[in-house]
């Protein structure tokens, strides 16, 4: 029997309120990291989170501003101004809905984890290094589109470092790590943000003798209308559509990953289709209200689960309480010192990178590890969008190269006895191929790996008198595969070898029975049910 709304509220209000308290300072900080205003982060947490909670397919995902998107958004905010970010949210939402309608999400999830982890590492560096000025107290420096140029600018003005600001940043940063060790289930930002606000107010009021940069000194009054639809900067060009497409891909990936992690924690199953629909609609709504692009947030989703959530009602309550708390107390957040924001963001960046994933990739696949590092480097130095695009293309080429290698087992027989069992790599290093060779196809035989099989067969030595092609482990083929079988048989026969075929069944048998050359081989009794029978014939 379905739970009624009252039961859902009673069971999920605590987790919803807990997540909302964490979401406010994080949404403000991540909006700052994206080059947006604090208010835009709050708007995103309210509207994107609320819409996603109503139509999403996960009972636990919390949607809002995230670090994964901040690295992309800061590039556009610097180049076009913050007014462009709501437009990006709307365009990304529309593209996500197109993905939903065409069911393309099944292909997006094929982007390998090495590319995703490399991109995340790069974005973590962008977020962390982007807070250097706030952490050092450097004011009014020229802003460049390139992260490297901004870092160089900071180095040129390093003599203007404010020692009290550095101290406050370090205290906040260390506090968050220490808090996590002592209270791992409760995010330290809950405690750090109020203390920072109090310190910022004391600084602004002149009660203490140290002046800190605050959100107010940078953005002015950060409170505003959470319901009105502001004017949106409309810019439509190739760069905008490319950015929106990248945001859409990252948003879908992050949302599905977050939902899968929540499933693992709760032993439940989310609805991927509904999650894609939700992230598309929520981004459009966020953009219309002046928010920035959003996706599911892994840390907030995890907190939601750990706080006892068991239904989407928790996410709904969270968004409503973000609205209520912001309407009542957002004015107070203007006193939040920028070094405290920097400590929150840099701590968040460190939590985005999971060392065990990179250790696992390094141990199991050095090529994938190098690809992840390359994606991270391109993301940091060049552009996050180029990072994920080049990484995805490189991964596709590596995959195609791997798939093009023939999967086979080759048995070498001499005088009726098995003397060697080799894979393709070992076979190519061996000159003695016996008098009878069994070539077993494995997996698929298609245009991708057909020539690799042909190259293997062409290396069979002249001393080998009999070749048996076994198809027992062949599970898929295409027209190029059929053609290459014919070519291999003809090549071996032209070199004067006896050629037999074994274990030809199912779809392969039906396809080959339409070929004159196969019909002739069958009539000549060169096609056998098993390799054993073929070898017995070859020994005679």
Phi, psi and omega in degrees: 000135185289139177292142175276170186298320181299317179297318179298318179296314181298327183274343187238000184291325181295313180294322179298315180294318180301313181295322181297321180296324178283323186297325185297302179296326179292318180296320177296312183295316181290329174295318177298318179297330180275359181085009180264180176272158177303322181298323180296326177293318178296316179302318180296315180298323182288300191281315178295318179296319182293312181296315181297324180292334183276326186242000183288168182253009177243139178280356190231340184300135173248119184258138179178195177297142180221160178293329182300329181266338185301322181297328177282316188293325182299326179297315181286324179297320180291319186282319187248349185097160186293339180295345181279341186295318175299324177297318177298321179298316181294314180297318179296321178296318179297316179295325178293323177293325176296317176301318180297313183294324181270359181059036182281351181300335179295335179270327180298322181290355177280352176299122188295155183298330180298321178291317180297314180293323177296316177298315180298319178298316179298316180295322178300318177294320179298315180296312182295309181291336178290349181258010182301314182298317180294323181287331182263350180080025179277127187246150168055037176277150176301141181254129180248162179288330184269135176298320180298318179295321178295320177296320178297320177298319180295321180295322179297332183249023184298336180292346180268009180304136179261112189299322180293326177294316178300317180298315180297318177301312182297319179298314179297318182295312179295322179301317182295320177292317180295318179300318181298324179290321183278318182235072186297337183271349183242119180299134182294341181298335178300322180272322185292318183300310179299320178296321178295318179299316179298315179296320179296321179294318178299323179292313181295325181281353179078014181287326172253157187273018181239133178259122177250145170293136179235174175300326179294318181292337180265318187249351187079205180292116187273352179283162181180188182281124181268000186242335185284158178259107184285171175290135183248134178288118182260107177231121181236108176212178184301321181295322180294316181292325177294317178296316179297321179296317179296318178298318179299315180297313181297319181298316179295314180299311182297320182294315180293319178299316180298316180296321180293320178296318177296321176301317180295326180284331188246356182059042178240184180223123180272168177256105185299318181301314180295325179294319178295316177301316183296316182291330176292308182294319182296325177291322178296314180296317178302315179297318181296330179268006177092016179271185181247168178303146185225160173207174178293139182258118184301313184294315181290325176295317178298317177298322179300316179295312183294337180275000174101013179296145174221009182203162178298343179303329179298316179294322177298312179298321179302312180297319179296319180286331172300318178297312183296311181296319181295318179299328183269324192234002184301328180302329183289332183291346178295341180273358182294119182293143179298325176296331175289319175301317179298318180295322178295315184290318181291323174297316177300319180297320179293330181280343178289332185264118180258107186302323184297330178294315181291324177297319180294316179297317182297318182291324188262335184204095182298325180296317178296324178295315178297323177297317179299317179295321179295317178299317179299315181297315179296319179299318182285310189279319185261288187187138180301322181295315178297325179301309183286328179290309180295320178299318180294318178294318179296320179297321179296318179293319178296320178296315180298320179296319180293319180291336182284348179280130184294131174264114185204159169234130185243121178260129179253125182240145175219128180055041175080005181238144177286123182243352180192142175232112190236153167269179186299319182295317179292322181298320182291344178263356184254134180263333181273108183253013177070187177264339177227129184236131177253119181254109183261122175278140180228141176079249184236157176227098186224184179300337182289316186242007183300315182292330177295319176296319181297321179296320178298312183296322181296340182274353180302130188291160181293334182290338180287125185262331184231134178235127177247123175264116181254133184243018184301322184259017176271120186251343181207146178209163174229189184297323178295324177298316178298319181295322183289330176297313178300317182295320180294317179298313181296320180297316180293320180293323179295334178270011173082021181261151170282131182238125177237158177234142180224157176057041176271109183217178175059223184296326180295317179296317179297322180288318183289333180294349177270355182261131182299320183295325179287321177300320179295318179298321180296317180295328180276005179059046178251007179242127186234156179290329183221158178294326180302314180295323179295319179294321178298322178291322181291332181282346183279000000 
